Amino acid sequence: MLSRTAENLFWIGRFTERAESMARMLEMGYRMALMPATGAGHRNEWRSIVAGAGGEAAFSEKHDSINQRIVCEYLIFDPDNPSSIHSCLRNARENGRAVRAAITSEMWMALNETWIDLQDMNAAQLAGGGLPTFLDWMKGASAQFRGATESSLLRNEGYDFLRLGSFIERADNTARLLDVKYYVLLPASETVGGGVDNYQWTTLLRALSSLRAFHHIYRSEYTPWSIADFLILNRHFPRSLLYSYSQIGEHLTQLSRRYGQRSSSLSATNMQIARLADCTAADIFSEGLHEFLTTFIRQNAALSDSIAGDYHFGWS
């Protein structure tokens, strides 16, 4: 496979997952904003969502104020924001068109139809309760593309590169959402464990489609330790950090076998898997959850760069 084709497939996986992730982050902000304010300085959901999305500096350059309408317009429709849903869907479609012969007609239809549908939407439609409807549409469109991929694409190196991009992005999103709740939205000490705090934790689980799975293991134990353990270290939940990295490891192993050469990115992935597998929630909180997640996000970005280097992304 040409390195350019591999790169296109990798970024299709990243951009489609990022569009869905942005919808999940906005859903968390919307649900948290429904709670009445409990004290200045402890909750600013929309500013926290912008920070969690990694776009606070760029946002501040364009906007002097912050509220739901402005944030949603920036994170959904702004073509100049490289992580907006608009930009992600546009880039996923452009990458898909560039490798049209490497994806199936069902995958292309899912990408193309989602992009076309987005052209008929605008920020004004999100007012008056329209945001949840849009977010459900975005998550459904992402699921449609993922279903088309799983049901129609050959399990060859193209599939490996596409799913590598998906799981790199998914791990980043889970870490960011968890960090937004624990660090950016950390309530005043007297409200930890209270109604607002518990509501925020359940909102995080809902945003990651994990509330029922969490209940299956922990019942109603909404503590930072149990939720961090679940979202970071659970081997079976498909959005946990450990599960995402186990999938990254499998796809990199497949690529190493196909090309007969062990990559540096596979070695880095195995080191991260071993680190996560040997961790406990107590270890993570001893280090500091925010510090742990910040380090993980940085290492995850470095792994993406390592994959690009190993497989010569940017070459013809």
C-alpha positions as CSV (number, residue, x, y, z in Angstrom):
1,M,0.0,0.0,0.0
2,L,1.2,3.5,-0.8
3,S,2.2,5.5,2.2
4,R,-0.1,8.3,1.0
5,T,-3.1,5.9,0.9
6,A,-2.2,4.7,4.4
7,E,-2.1,8.3,5.6
8,N,-5.5,9.1,4.1
9,L,-7.1,6.1,5.7
10,F,-5.5,6.9,9.1
11,W,-6.9,10.4,9.0
12,I,-10.3,9.3,7.8
13,G,-10.4,7.3,11.0
14,R,-9.2,10.2,13.1
15,F,-11.5,12.8,11.6
16,T,-14.7,10.7,11.8
17,E,-13.9,9.8,15.4
18,R,-13.1,13.4,16.2
19,A,-16.4,14.6,14.8
20,E,-18.2,12.2,17.0
21,S,-16.0,13.1,20.0
22,M,-16.8,16.8,19.6
23,A,-20.5,15.9,19.7
24,R,-20.0,13.9,22.9
25,M,-18.0,16.8,24.5
26,L,-20.8,19.3,23.6
27,E,-23.4,16.9,25.0
28,M,-21.5,16.9,28.3
29,G,-21.4,20.6,28.3
30,Y,-25.0,21.0,27.5
31,R,-26.2,18.6,30.2
32,M,-23.9,20.1,32.8
33,A,-25.1,23.6,31.9
34,L,-28.7,22.6,32.8
35,M,-27.7,22.5,36.4
36,P,-28.1,25.8,38.3
37,A,-24.9,27.6,39.1
38,T,-23.6,26.8,42.5
39,G,-20.8,29.4,43.0
40,A,-18.6,31.7,41.0
41,G,-15.3,30.3,39.9
42,H,-16.3,26.6,40.2
43,R,-18.3,26.0,37.1
44,N,-18.1,27.4,33.7
45,E,-19.2,24.5,31.5
46,W,-18.7,26.1,28.1
47,R,-15.3,27.6,28.8
48,S,-14.3,24.2,30.1
49,I,-15.5,22.5,27.0
50,V,-13.5,24.8,24.8
51,A,-10.4,24.2,27.0
52,G,-11.0,20.4,26.9
53,A,-11.2,20.6,23.1
54,G,-7.8,22.1,23.0
55,G,-8.9,25.3,21.4
56,E,-9.0,28.0,24.1
57,A,-6.3,30.2,22.7
58,A,-7.7,30.2,19.2
59,F,-11.2,30.7,20.5
60,S,-10.2,33.7,22.6
61,E,-8.6,35.3,19.5
62,K,-12.0,35.3,17.7
63,H,-14.5,35.8,20.6
64,D,-14.6,38.2,23.5
65,S,-17.5,36.4,25.3
66,I,-18.5,32.8,25.9
67,N,-21.9,31.2,26.0
68,Q,-23.6,28.1,24.5
69,R,-24.4,29.8,21.2
70,I,-20.9,31.1,20.5
71,V,-19.2,27.8,21.6
72,C,-21.5,25.6,19.6
73,E,-21.0,27.8,16.5
74,Y,-17.2,27.6,17.0
75,L,-17.0,23.8,17.7
76,I,-19.6,22.8,15.2
77,F,-19.7,25.1,12.2
78,D,-16.5,27.2,12.2
79,P,-14.5,26.2,9.1
80,D,-11.4,27.9,10.5
81,N,-11.4,25.7,13.6
82,P,-9.5,22.5,12.5
83,S,-11.3,20.5,15.2
84,S,-14.9,21.7,14.5
85,I,-17.4,19.1,13.3
86,H,-17.6,21.0,10.0
87,S,-13.8,20.8,9.5
88,C,-13.6,17.2,10.6
89,L,-16.4,16.0,8.2
90,R,-15.0,18.1,5.3
91,N,-11.5,16.6,5.9
92,A,-12.8,13.0,6.3
93,R,-14.7,13.4,3.0
94,E,-11.7,14.8,1.2
95,N,-9.4,12.0,2.4
96,G,-12.1,9.5,1.4
97,R,-12.3,11.0,-2.1
98,A,-8.5,10.8,-2.4
99,V,-8.6,7.0,-1.7
100,R,-11.9,6.2,-3.3
101,A,-10.7,2.9,-4.5
102,A,-9.4,1.9,-1.1
103,I,-12.8,2.2,0.7
104,T,-16.1,0.6,-0.1
105,S,-19.1,2.3,-1.7
106,E,-21.0,2.0,1.6
107,M,-18.2,3.9,3.4
108,W,-18.1,6.6,0.8
109,M,-21.9,7.0,0.9
110,A,-21.8,7.4,4.7
111,L,-19.1,10.1,4.4
112,N,-20.6,11.9,1.5
113,E,-24.2,11.9,2.7
114,T,-23.2,13.2,6.2
115,W,-21.3,16.1,4.6
116,I,-24.2,16.9,2.3
117,D,-26.7,16.8,5.2
118,L,-24.5,19.2,7.2
119,Q,-24.7,21.8,4.5
120,D,-28.4,22.2,5.2
121,M,-27.7,22.9,8.9
122,N,-26.7,26.2,10.6
123,A,-26.2,27.6,14.1
124,A,-29.7,29.1,14.3
125,Q,-31.2,25.7,14.2
126,L,-29.5,24.8,17.5
127,A,-31.5,27.3,19.5
128,G,-34.6,26.4,21.4
129,G,-33.6,22.8,22.2
130,G,-32.2,22.0,18.8
131,L,-28.7,21.1,20.0
132,P,-29.5,17.6,21.4
133,T,-31.1,16.7,18.1
134,F,-28.1,17.7,16.2
135,L,-25.7,15.9,18.5
136,D,-27.8,12.7,18.2
137,W,-27.6,13.1,14.4
138,M,-23.8,13.4,14.5
139,K,-23.4,10.4,16.7
140,G,-25.7,8.4,14.5
141,A,-23.8,9.5,11.3
142,S,-20.6,8.4,12.9
143,A,-22.1,5.0,13.9
144,Q,-23.3,4.6,10.3
145,F,-19.8,5.1,8.9
146,R,-18.3,2.7,11.5
147,G,-21.0,0.1,10.7
148,A,-20.3,0.4,7.0
149,T,-16.6,0.0,7.7
150,E,-17.0,-3.1,9.9
151,S,-19.5,-4.8,7.6
152,S,-17.9,-4.1,4.2
153,L,-14.1,-3.3,4.4
154,L,-11.6,-6.1,3.8
155,R,-9.4,-6.8,6.9
156,N,-6.3,-5.8,5.1
157,E,-3.7,-3.1,5.9
158,G,-6.1,-0.4,4.9
159,Y,-8.5,-1.5,7.7
160,D,-5.6,-1.5,10.1
161,F,-4.6,2.1,9.3
162,L,-8.1,3.4,9.4
163,R,-8.8,1.8,12.8
164,L,-5.4,3.0,14.2
165,G,-6.6,6.5,13.5
166,S,-9.9,5.8,15.2
167,F,-8.4,4.5,18.4
168,I,-5.7,7.1,18.6
169,E,-8.4,9.7,18.5
170,R,-10.8,7.9,20.8
171,A,-8.1,7.5,23.5
172,D,-7.4,11.3,23.3
173,N,-11.1,12.1,23.6
174,T,-11.7,9.9,26.7
175,A,-8.7,11.4,28.4
176,R,-9.8,15.0,27.6
177,L,-13.4,14.4,28.8
178,L,-12.2,12.9,32.0
179,D,-9.8,15.7,32.6
180,V,-12.5,18.4,31.9
181,K,-14.7,16.9,34.6
182,Y,-12.0,16.2,37.2
183,Y,-9.7,19.2,36.8
184,V,-11.4,22.0,34.9
185,L,-14.9,21.5,36.5
186,L,-13.6,20.4,39.9
187,P,-16.1,21.8,42.3
188,A,-15.5,23.5,45.6
189,S,-14.2,21.2,48.3
190,E,-17.5,21.4,50.2
191,T,-19.5,20.2,47.2
192,V,-17.3,17.1,46.3
193,G,-19.5,14.1,46.5
194,G,-22.6,16.3,46.5
195,G,-25.5,16.5,44.1
196,V,-23.8,18.7,41.5
197,D,-20.6,16.6,41.6
198,N,-22.5,13.3,41.2
199,Y,-24.6,14.8,38.4
200,Q,-21.4,15.8,36.6
201,W,-19.9,12.3,36.9
202,T,-23.1,10.7,35.5
203,T,-23.1,13.2,32.7
204,L,-19.5,12.3,31.8
205,L,-20.6,8.6,31.7
206,R,-23.6,9.4,29.5
207,A,-21.4,11.4,27.1
208,L,-19.2,8.3,26.7
209,S,-22.2,6.0,26.3
210,S,-20.9,4.2,29.4
211,L,-23.5,4.7,32.1
212,R,-25.1,1.2,31.8
213,A,-21.7,-0.5,31.5
214,F,-20.4,1.4,34.6
215,H,-23.5,0.4,36.6
216,H,-22.9,-3.3,35.7
217,I,-19.6,-3.2,37.5
218,Y,-19.8,-0.4,40.1
219,R,-23.6,0.0,40.7
220,S,-24.0,3.6,41.9
221,E,-20.5,4.3,43.2
222,Y,-19.9,7.6,41.5
223,T,-16.5,8.4,42.9
224,P,-13.5,9.8,41.1
225,W,-11.6,6.6,41.8
226,S,-14.2,4.2,40.4
227,I,-14.9,6.3,37.3
228,A,-11.2,6.8,36.6
229,D,-10.6,3.1,37.1
230,F,-13.4,2.3,34.6
231,L,-12.5,4.9,31.9
232,I,-8.7,4.4,32.1
233,L,-8.0,0.8,33.2
234,N,-11.1,-1.3,32.3
235,R,-10.0,-3.9,29.7
236,H,-13.5,-4.5,28.3
237,F,-15.1,-1.0,27.9
238,P,-14.5,0.1,24.3
239,R,-13.8,3.7,25.1
240,S,-11.3,3.1,28.0
241,L,-7.7,4.1,27.5
242,L,-6.5,0.5,28.1
243,Y,-8.9,-1.0,25.6
244,S,-8.1,1.7,23.0
245,Y,-4.4,0.9,23.4
246,S,-5.0,-2.8,23.2
247,Q,-6.7,-2.2,19.9
248,I,-3.9,0.0,18.7
249,G,-1.4,-2.7,19.6
250,E,-3.3,-5.3,17.7
251,H,-3.5,-3.3,14.5
252,L,0.2,-2.3,14.8
253,T,1.1,-6.0,15.3
254,Q,-0.9,-6.9,12.2
255,L,1.0,-4.3,10.2
256,S,4.3,-5.5,11.5
257,R,3.5,-9.1,10.4
258,R,2.3,-7.9,7.0
259,Y,5.5,-5.9,6.4
260,G,7.9,-8.2,8.3
261,Q,9.3,-5.5,10.5
262,R,8.6,-4.4,14.1
263,S,7.9,-0.7,14.3
264,S,9.0,1.7,16.9
265,S,5.4,2.8,17.4
266,L,4.5,-0.8,18.3
267,S,7.2,-0.8,20.9
268,A,5.9,2.5,22.3
269,T,2.3,1.1,22.4
270,N,3.4,-2.0,24.2
271,M,5.1,0.1,26.8
272,Q,2.0,2.2,27.3
273,I,-0.2,-1.0,27.6
274,A,2.2,-2.4,30.2
275,R,2.1,0.8,32.1
276,L,-1.7,1.0,32.1
277,A,-2.1,-2.7,32.9
278,D,0.2,-2.4,35.9
279,C,-1.6,0.7,37.2
280,T,-4.3,1.0,39.8
281,A,-6.6,3.9,40.5
282,A,-4.6,4.5,43.7
283,D,-1.4,4.8,41.6
284,I,-3.0,7.3,39.3
285,F,-4.4,9.5,42.0
286,S,-1.1,9.4,43.8
287,E,0.6,10.8,40.7
288,G,-2.4,13.2,40.2
289,L,-5.2,12.5,37.8
290,H,-4.7,15.7,35.9
291,E,-1.0,15.1,35.6
292,F,-1.5,11.5,34.5
293,L,-4.0,12.5,31.8
294,T,-1.8,15.4,30.6
295,T,1.1,13.1,30.2
296,F,-1.1,10.5,28.5
297,I,-2.5,13.0,26.0
298,R,1.1,14.2,25.2
299,Q,2.3,10.6,24.7
300,N,-0.7,9.7,22.6
301,A,0.1,12.6,20.3
302,A,3.7,11.4,20.1
303,L,2.5,7.9,19.2
304,S,0.5,9.4,16.3
305,D,3.7,11.1,15.1
306,S,5.6,7.9,15.5
307,I,3.1,6.0,13.4
308,A,3.4,8.7,10.7
309,G,7.2,8.3,10.8
310,D,7.2,4.5,10.8
311,Y,4.9,4.3,7.7
312,H,6.3,7.3,5.9
313,F,3.2,9.5,5.9
314,G,3.7,12.5,3.7
315,W,5.6,10.5,1.1
316,S,4.1,9.7,-2.3
